[in-house]
Amino acid sequence: MGLFSFFLQGFFPPACRSCGCLVLREDVFCDACFATIKPVVTVMFALSQKRMVTVYAAGAYEGPLRCLVLQKLKGDILASKQLGTCMIALLPLQSISCDLIIPIPLHWTRYARRGYNQTWYSAKTIAPVMKAPVISLLRRTKKTLYQSTLSKSDRQKNLEGAFVLVPKYRHLAEHYLAGKHIVLVDDLYTTGATVKAAAQVLACYNPASITVVVACRAI
Ligand SMILES: [Zn+2]
């Protein structure tokens, strides 16, 4: 620990992100709060007739995990990294085939307002465990409305054509993605419309698999 962080810790000792009680420096939640994270089953959706996508979620979108996801609205980058820490603690990440991690991007207007993409920090946190690089291969072209404000059918329409490849990575996609295992990372999975729209762009390049890893799934 550097002198500066040691000094800071004296003033701001590590606290549970849910109840605020003291925890060990590397812990996100105290044991009691961690125990309230509700596990969710792994689900699958069909992207096409031939391609199934598996969705792993660290837990349900409630309690301590929901608290942590909502911190992005306050610009809390540490919370986004800690969502990655929760994914490591609660998911069998090492057993998921992965050559490349792609975070779900924000539209640039939302990025400009927030100053960072929370999902990129979660992706960077899990990357050493998944032993794969993080590449922001996708761009969000449509300023989509907040999904939570829409009905189920409107969510799909809202996201149609919402993602494209970042132009500088087109060459990489055309020559590298075929036969590779791609992991898409997002903070929250509700209807799956967002990751489905992103996966459809990547599926054009014939990867071996597309897997989704999220912090929370709404149930
Ligand atoms: Zn706690």
Boltz pocket constraint, residues with backbone or C-beta under 6 A from the ligand:
constraints:
  - pocket:
      binder: B
      contacts: [[A, 16], [A, 17], [A, 18], [A, 19], [A, 20], [A, 21], [A, 29], [A, 30], [A, 31], [A, 32], [A, 33], [A, 34]]
      max_distance: 6.0
